[in-house]
């Protein structure tokens, strides 16, 4: 046993040495010790001192200050981006080609009594305004009037398409030489007492019976809504009295104000025979045609003194016409005014320049235009007229002027006629003159289109916008002794027409506040809905965006706390759009 004692003592020494090594590291153990004492094993070193002493730690007991956020490391900025500013600029001039007979197509739904509208390939429309009806109403809508004469399936002729039916006999001696069917079993038929059995010859819408009386031919022309009867006298020896037996079904004639009115049982006017007149080859006109009802016949008497005047130039045309009454919304009127003579209706002729030594000017009006094109954009206007006679084949200038005063076609006006403004356009031409000894013209009858230009376009624009009354147009010539021109009137087969190219889109734009009221980046909860701009359709530019107006204010500053509520930014006008 004595041998084992040294071994135990050695193990205890090793334990003491190991403990000493630990004490040397400054750990304070459970055996006491303090400042100035031996270094015993202990916990983490504590800094000692009074609160007022320098270097004392700050903060509350149990320091709970949170570390700075990433946002808190940077200063708050005021956001003042550059303002957006909107302006209205003048758009580039639109290039339009207008009507092209090869590519433009009619718009049947746009028809009305006095006009026809075509769609052009450039997006515009062209409306043809006539001074006589061009369409008639049916149960299926408006249909084009076709006055051409076709066979009636027997031996006579009839008009092709119209609300009024017209039938013509093959010979002039037939008791029912012509029949006008006004509808509802109401008819007017007439013949010419003592007429020869001359056979009629048809050309387009006109049938001619030659030699019905000595020195007299009879022409019957199908017109929209009626028939025009013309006695053509080739000599002063022609008769001055003519009797037309009437055969009426459901109608009663009455002479009112120089014209014959045909009324139904309720007293409603169904047809009229307007007061007649005479026109010689030199365009001299006379109202010396009187009517008298004798039983069931109409007696027509001509002014023999006027016919036998040495100044008369034959042939002379005598015009009684049977037609449907004109509605209050007929939309057309025409006349001419001559110096020293006065005014006359322009149904047969429209005189311009110096005619038979008298300065002359014509007036024509298309009253349906404003109602048809109200507030449309106007791109152009052209006036079309047919010149059938002139004083020479040397071109003479005419002008088209806007009429600035109210007028009604017919008598009662003296030269120079209702007031006009500055000329819109001019053109020089000559048609229809037949030189002495020649049987035909070197400048035959033709239609002329007069482009009214920018001034005419602007005039029509003012009409349809309601800025200026539509008093129509005046066609005028020079005072040159050979400047006389004869144009076909509103009651002929080739009446004046006005072609207007337009678009139904017509909008103007303004921005009351050129700086939009920005609505970007306002603080909202996650459920907030962003405001949307008001989408407004305008006739000119569909889908125009309108923004609210008002003073512009900077957006609110963003919160600086990291625990601020989440925001849902409101998009800017540009982003929303």
Buried (B, 14 or more C-beta within 10 A) or exposed (E): EEEEEEEEEEEEEEEEEEEEEEBEEEEBEEEEBEEEEEEBBBEEEEEEEEEEEEEEEEEEEEEEEEEEEEEEEEEEEEEEEEEBEEEEEEEEEEEBBBBEEEEBEEEEEBBBBBBBBBBBEBEBBBBBBBBBBBBBEEEEEBBBBBBBBEEBEEEBBBBBBBBBBBBBBBBBBBEBBBBBBBEEEBBBBBBBBEBBEBEBEBEEBBBBBBEBBEBBBBBBBBBBBBBBBBBBBEEBEBBBEBBBBBBBEBBEBEEEEEBBBBBBEEEEBBBBBBBBBBBBEBBBBBBBBEBEEEEEBBBBBBBEEBBEBEEBEBBBBBBBBBBBBBEEEBBBBBBBBBBEBBBBBBBBBBBBBBBBEBBBBBBBBBBBBBEBBEBBBBBBBBBBBBBBBBBBBEEBBBBBBBBBEEBEBBEEBEBEBBBBBEBBBBBEBBBBBBEEEEEEBEBEBEBBEBBBBEBBBBBBBBBBBEEBEBBBBBBBBBEBEBBBBBBBBBBBBBBBBBBBBBBEBBEEEEBEBEBBEBBBBBBBEEEEEBEEBEEEEBBBEEEEEEBEEEEEEEBEEEEEEEEEEEBBEBBBBEEBE
